[in-house]
Amino acid sequence: MSTRQSEGNMAERNKEAMRRIVLEGFGEGKLQVFDELFAPDFREHQVITGLPPGVEGLKARVRGLHAVMPDLTYTIQDMAAVGDKVWSYFVARGTHRGEFFGVPGTGKVVTIDVMDLTRFENGKVVEHWGVPDRFGMLEQLGLLPSPRQQAAGRAGGQ
């Protein structure tokens, strides 16, 4: 097998692992997926204050997300892999039922765009960088004014 074929196979295996992480781990809340697919020294670059580091912090985040949005689902929109890295774009969708940022459940359905970069070594995740659209989510929950509301406020105040 050529090096190029081997790299292609590795990229496809990493993409399949990432699909499982997003759909089974985050979407279905199957926490054992994280134990199976993450290295013990996994490093999370998307820091969430108050959570433990590594895989245990990731599992706590998933439990917290499902407590806030019990019907949470994920749809993978696009994914690309080169070498040891997988880039993913997916959309999370759920109904705000539990307390979030001190705000009780509103019953509003929110969608959150997420861009991720995940690095693998020997089939295991060793690093992750994530960029969820938190401002968009907060706006949908009514916790931030929308740009239209801000513009209307400026126009009305002149």
One Martini backbone bead per residue (centre of mass of N, CA, C, O) as a GRO file, in nm:
protein
  158
    1MET     BB    1   0.097   0.035   0.023
    2SER     BB    2   0.075   0.352  -0.006
    3THR     BB    3   0.107   0.645   0.151
    4ARG     BB    4  -0.147   0.773   0.032
    5GLN     BB    5  -0.342   0.546   0.111
    6SER     BB    6  -0.282   0.549   0.412
    7GLU     BB    7  -0.371   0.845   0.457
    8GLY     BB    8  -0.660   0.803   0.351
    9ASN     BB    9  -0.743   0.590   0.561
   10MET     BB   10  -0.692   0.765   0.808
   11ALA     BB   11  -0.887   0.992   0.737
   12GLU     BB   12  -1.143   0.810   0.731
   13ARG     BB   13  -1.122   0.709   1.022
   14ASN     BB   14  -1.134   0.990   1.153
   15LYS     BB   15  -1.410   1.068   1.039
   16GLU     BB   16  -1.568   0.836   1.168
   17ALA     BB   17  -1.500   0.914   1.456
   18MET     BB   18  -1.630   1.196   1.441
   19ARG     BB   19  -1.914   1.104   1.383
   20ARG     BB   20  -1.948   0.952   1.651
   21ILE     BB   21  -1.901   1.188   1.839
   22VAL     BB   22  -2.135   1.363   1.739
   23LEU     BB   23  -2.380   1.156   1.723
   24GLU     BB   24  -2.331   0.977   1.983
   25GLY     BB   25  -2.202   1.152   2.199
   26PHE     BB   26  -2.360   1.422   2.169
   27GLY     BB   27  -2.645   1.338   2.060
   28GLU     BB   28  -2.689   1.059   2.253
   29GLY     BB   29  -2.493   1.046   2.515
   30LYS     BB   30  -2.246   0.842   2.460
   31LEU     BB   31  -1.980   0.836   2.673
   32GLN     BB   32  -1.806   0.585   2.574
   33VAL     BB   33  -1.691   0.719   2.319
   34PHE     BB   34  -1.474   0.888   2.467
   35ASP     BB   35  -1.313   0.650   2.585
   36GLU     BB   36  -1.254   0.517   2.302
   37LEU     BB   37  -1.155   0.804   2.121
   38PHE     BB   38  -0.972   0.909   2.363
   39ALA     BB   39  -0.706   1.022   2.499
   40PRO     BB   40  -0.582   1.055   2.816
   41ASP     BB   41  -0.422   1.341   2.708
   42PHE     BB   42  -0.636   1.516   2.628
   43ARG     BB   43  -0.689   1.841   2.458
   44GLU     BB   44  -0.874   2.127   2.541
   45HIS     BB   45  -0.936   2.453   2.380
   46GLN     BB   46  -1.242   2.473   2.478
   47VAL     BB   47  -1.299   2.653   2.735
   48ILE     BB   48  -1.480   2.567   3.040
   49THR     BB   49  -1.576   2.693   3.310
   50GLY     BB   50  -1.575   2.441   3.576
   51LEU     BB   51  -1.435   2.219   3.421
   52PRO     BB   52  -1.273   1.956   3.370
   53PRO     BB   53  -1.031   1.814   3.227
   54GLY     BB   54  -1.074   1.654   2.951
   55VAL     BB   55  -1.291   1.394   2.930
   56GLU     BB   56  -1.458   1.471   3.183
   57GLY     BB   57  -1.539   1.752   3.077
   58LEU     BB   58  -1.684   1.654   2.824
   59LYS     BB   59  -1.899   1.485   2.967
   60ALA     BB   60  -2.015   1.719   3.133
   61ARG     BB   61  -2.106   1.883   2.887
   62VAL     BB   62  -2.306   1.677   2.772
   63ARG     BB   63  -2.487   1.656   3.018
   64GLY     BB   64  -2.558   1.961   3.021
   65LEU     BB   65  -2.687   1.983   2.742
   66HIS     BB   66  -2.913   1.763   2.799
   67ALA     BB   67  -3.042   1.922   3.037
   68VAL     BB   68  -3.122   2.173   2.861
   69MET     BB   69  -3.149   1.969   2.584
   70PRO     BB   70  -3.304   1.671   2.551
   71ASP     BB   71  -3.347   1.701   2.211
   72LEU     BB   72  -3.068   1.685   2.109
   73THR     BB   73  -2.916   1.751   1.788
   74TYR     BB   74  -2.711   1.638   1.506
   75THR     BB   75  -2.572   1.787   1.198
   76ILE     BB   76  -2.380   1.706   0.938
   77GLN     BB   77  -2.250   1.914   0.679
   78ASP     BB   78  -1.922   1.892   0.711
   79MET     BB   79  -1.611   1.715   0.604
   80ALA     BB   80  -1.250   1.712   0.665
   81ALA     BB   81  -0.934   1.544   0.574
   82VAL     BB   82  -0.585   1.587   0.691
   83GLY     BB   83  -0.423   1.363   0.804
   84ASP     BB   84  -0.464   1.432   1.159
   85LYS     BB   85  -0.713   1.612   1.053
   86VAL     BB   86  -1.049   1.739   1.143
   87TRP     BB   87  -1.306   1.904   0.976
   88SER     BB   88  -1.610   2.058   1.112
   89TYR     BB   89  -1.964   2.094   1.024
   90PHE     BB   90  -2.234   2.170   1.251
   91VAL     BB   91  -2.573   2.117   1.382
   92ALA     BB   92  -2.748   2.224   1.657
   93ARG     BB   93  -3.063   2.100   1.815
   94GLY     BB   94  -3.295   2.252   2.057
   95THR     BB   95  -3.480   2.261   2.359
   96HIS     BB   96  -3.527   2.492   2.607
   97ARG     BB   97  -3.561   2.342   2.943
   98GLY     BB   98  -3.316   2.431   3.101
   99GLU     BB   99  -3.091   2.578   3.276
  100PHE     BB  100  -2.932   2.889   3.144
  101PHE     BB  101  -2.761   3.130   3.271
  102GLY     BB  102  -3.010   3.142   3.490
  103VAL     BB  103  -3.223   3.045   3.279
  104PRO     BB  104  -3.503   2.924   3.232
  105GLY     BB  105  -3.688   2.754   3.048
  106THR     BB  106  -3.850   2.855   2.725
  107GLY     BB  107  -3.911   2.651   2.466
  108LYS     BB  108  -3.695   2.716   2.271
  109VAL     BB  109  -3.566   2.681   1.957
  110VAL     BB  110  -3.228   2.594   1.880
  111THR     BB  111  -2.944   2.692   1.682
  112ILE     BB  112  -2.601   2.562   1.629
  113ASP     BB  113  -2.312   2.654   1.506
  114VAL     BB  114  -2.022   2.436   1.423
  115MET     BB  115  -1.666   2.448   1.455
  116ASP     BB  116  -1.407   2.199   1.393
  117LEU     BB  117  -1.091   2.079   1.536
  118THR     BB  118  -0.924   1.759   1.499
  119ARG     BB  119  -0.674   1.560   1.659
  120PHE     BB  120  -0.488   1.268   1.569
  121GLU     BB  121  -0.364   0.959   1.731
  122ASN     BB  122  -0.395   0.643   1.671
  123GLY     BB  123  -0.728   0.697   1.660
  124LYS     BB  124  -0.703   0.942   1.865
  125VAL     BB  125  -0.792   1.202   2.051
  126VAL     BB  126  -0.573   1.495   2.142
  127GLU     BB  127  -0.728   1.743   1.995
  128HIS     BB  128  -0.944   2.048   2.048
  129TRP     BB  129  -1.135   2.280   1.844
  130GLY     BB  130  -1.406   2.509   1.918
  131VAL     BB  131  -1.690   2.695   1.735
  132PRO     BB  132  -1.951   2.817   1.870
  133ASP     BB  133  -2.257   3.000   1.832
  134ARG     BB  134  -2.326   3.172   2.107
  135PHE     BB  135  -2.461   3.435   2.017
  136GLY     BB  136  -2.692   3.306   1.858
  137MET     BB  137  -2.809   3.152   2.097
  138LEU     BB  138  -2.861   3.395   2.285
  139GLU     BB  139  -3.050   3.539   2.088
  140GLN     BB  140  -3.268   3.311   2.068
  141LEU     BB  141  -3.316   3.337   2.397
  142GLY     BB  142  -3.306   3.661   2.466
  143LEU     BB  143  -3.001   3.749   2.588
  144LEU     BB  144  -2.971   3.906   2.314
  145PRO     BB  145  -2.963   4.140   2.097
  146SER     BB  146  -3.039   4.203   1.794
  147PRO     BB  147  -2.937   4.382   1.530
  148ARG     BB  148  -3.223   4.493   1.474
  149GLN     BB  149  -3.278   4.601   1.758
  150GLN     BB  150  -3.039   4.794   1.762
  151ALA     BB  151  -3.115   4.960   1.511
  152ALA     BB  152  -3.395   5.047   1.614
  153GLY     BB  153  -3.288   5.194   1.866
  154ARG     BB  154  -3.119   5.405   1.712
  155ALA     BB  155  -3.347   5.521   1.530
  156GLY     BB  156  -3.544   5.601   1.774
  157GLY     BB  157  -3.312   5.795   1.922
  158GLN     BB  158  -3.292   6.043   1.693
   0.00000   0.00000   0.00000
